[in-house]
Amino acid sequence: MDSLQGAAVVVTGASSGIGLAIAERFVAAGARVLTGSRSEPPDGGGRWIRTDVADPAHADALVAAAAEAFGRVDVVVNNAGVQVEKTVADTTDEDFDYVMGVNVRGVFNVCRAAVRQMRDQPDGGVIINVGSISGTVSDHGMAVYNTSKAAVHALTRSIAIDHGGEGIRCNAVLPGWIETAMADSSFSHAADPAAARAAAVERHPVGRLGHADDVAGLVLWLASAEASFVSGSLFTIDGGLTAQTPESGSN
């Protein structure tokens, strides 16, 4: 994607999993990348500064650091996220504040900083939020996580309609079951984790779980000039999992 050569990119939550894969793909495409996360990522994903997106000052500092280093900010990818696996009845106030603080307030903080930077640039910019199919079809025992991702989807549309006239595009990708530490954590709570994983794979029409690089490929396309007329949209990437009816059989 030639349009990403030299692009100034910010990626949050890039210390592992989907975020790391996204940062590495941007670097491979010739972009200049600054990542922000609470844990330092391995080499290969661009520059890094320690960032807690739930803190507005950290979010502002991350975007400001990218603008200072690169002269502008072309793309911001909000990937930082956490989960608590509880029903609404079992969710504590602390659980709620933790998940909503990172998944909603954190995304809001970075989006706000990004919009304020991008609207003053001649060519605007692109914001890509990592939502989840869980914000559309809920996972059992994930009440506050499901809620947080639905909020990210709504924020994505709001940014697109409010700031499209300033040259800012905003979209979200909605991953399903991706081979990450978060997925491993979910399987580990089952009585038989291996059986739970096998059952999850069987429910996917494509016959496998997703890979972090699958999501990264979609993010890069959305960031590129090839997607210049795409804004305010939610892109499901789940191997066909949510396309089927409950009665659909396995492969």
Secondary structure, DSSP 4 states (H G I P E B T S, - for coil): -GGGTT-EEEEES-SSHHHHHHHHHHHHTT-EEEEEESSPPPTTS-EEEE--TTSHHHHHHHHHHHHHHHSS--EEEE---------TTT--HHHHHHHHIIIIIIHHHHHHHHHHHHTTSTT-EEEEEE--GGGTSPPTT-HHHHHHHHHHHHHHHHHHHHHGGGTEEEEEEEE-SBSSHHHHHHHHTSSSHHHHHHHHHHT-TTSS-B-HHHHHHHHHHHHSGGGTT--S-EEEESTTGGGS-TTPPP-
